[in-house]
Amino acid sequence: MPNTTAKKDYTKYSEKQLFNLINKLEQKIKKMQEDRLFFKEKMAKELEKRDKNFKDKLDAANELLQKISQAFGDKKDCCFGHETPNLETQQAMREALNGENLEAIEDFSAWANEIKKEVNAEN
């Protein structure tokens, strides 16, 4: 199909040519819709797979955190000789252990990039 910017005069087409053109365009539209649906399903499956993997890792990290907390108990110094956190930090730590006020992460890569920027800014 040539790349022209001039508008075609479809009035000169025969009925058969118009029918074939319409049929061809309908087939292209149908194929594009099918491709779009396939891509959408593929992306949904990939997102679901990554989400499950992320949740599994998050659950494992939370489980490890609980085991560490139980091992050292609530009465021991949580900072191992470092400065004891202020009351706000202690409350935030308790809420995190209880699953309160946790931030929902929609896009792991965007979150990771944000953390990298914060770390680089501190250094």
C-alpha positions in Angstrom: 0.0 0.0 0.0 1.7 3.3 -1.1 2.2 6.0 1.4 0.3 9.0 0.0 -1.2 11.9 1.6 -3.6 12.6 -1.2 -7.2 11.7 -0.4 -8.6 8.9 -2.5 -11.8 9.4 -4.5 -13.8 6.3 -3.5 -16.6 7.4 -5.8 -14.6 5.9 -8.7 -14.4 2.5 -7.1 -16.7 -0.3 -8.4 -19.1 -2.0 -6.0 -16.9 -5.0 -5.8 -13.8 -2.8 -5.0 -15.7 -1.0 -2.3 -16.9 -4.3 -0.8 -13.3 -5.7 -0.9 -12.0 -2.6 0.7 -14.6 -2.6 3.5 -14.0 -6.3 4.1 -10.2 -5.8 4.3 -10.6 -2.9 6.7 -13.0 -4.9 8.9 -10.5 -7.8 9.0 -7.7 -5.4 10.0 -9.9 -3.9 12.8 -10.8 -7.4 14.0 -7.2 -8.5 14.0 -6.2 -5.3 15.9 -8.9 -5.9 18.5 -7.8 -9.5 18.9 -4.2 -8.4 19.3 -5.2 -5.8 21.8 -7.1 -8.4 23.9 -4.3 -10.9 23.7 -1.8 -8.3 24.8 -4.1 -7.1 27.6 -4.5 -10.7 28.9 -0.8 -11.3 28.6 0.0 -8.2 30.7 -2.6 -9.1 33.3 -1.0 -12.6 33.7 2.5 -11.1 34.0 1.3 -8.5 36.5 -0.4 -11.2 38.6 2.7 -13.4 38.5 4.9 -10.5 39.6 2.4 -9.4 42.3 2.3 -12.9 43.7 6.1 -13.1 43.7 6.3 -9.7 45.4 3.7 -10.7 48.0 5.6 -13.9 48.7 8.8 -12.0 49.3 7.0 -9.5 51.5 5.4 -12.2 53.6 8.7 -14.0 54.0 10.3 -10.7 55.2 7.5 -10.0 57.6 7.8 -13.5 59.0 11.5 -13.1 59.5 10.9 -9.7 61.2 8.5 -11.4 63.6 10.9 -14.1 64.4 13.6 -11.5 65.1 11.3 -9.5 67.3 10.3 -12.6 69.3 14.0 -13.6 69.7 15.0 -10.3 71.2 11.7 -9.6 73.0 10.0 -6.3 73.7 12.0 -5.4 76.8 15.5 -5.5 75.3 17.0 -2.6 73.5 15.8 -2.7 69.9 18.7 -0.8 68.6 21.6 -2.9 69.9 23.5 -0.1 71.7 22.6 2.6 69.3 20.5 5.6 70.1 17.0 4.6 71.2 14.3 5.8 68.7 12.0 8.6 69.7 8.4 7.9 70.6 7.1 8.5 67.0 9.6 6.0 65.6 8.8 3.4 68.2 5.0 3.8 67.5 5.6 3.5 63.8 7.6 0.3 64.4 4.8 -1.1 66.5 2.2 -0.2 63.8 4.4 -1.8 61.1 4.7 -5.0 63.1 0.9 -5.0 63.6 0.3 -4.3 59.9 -1.2 -0.9 60.5 -0.5 2.2 58.3 1.5 0.2 55.7 2.0 1.8 52.4 0.5 0.0 49.4 3.1 -0.4 46.7 1.5 -0.5 43.2 4.6 -0.6 41.1 7.7 -2.2 42.6 10.2 -0.8 40.1 9.0 2.7 40.7 9.2 2.2 44.5 12.7 0.7 44.1 13.8 3.7 42.0 12.4 6.1 44.6 14.3 4.3 47.4 17.5 4.5 45.3 17.1 8.2 44.9 16.6 8.7 48.7 19.7 6.6 49.4 21.8 8.6 46.9 20.5 11.9 48.3 21.6 10.8 51.8 25.1 10.0 50.6 
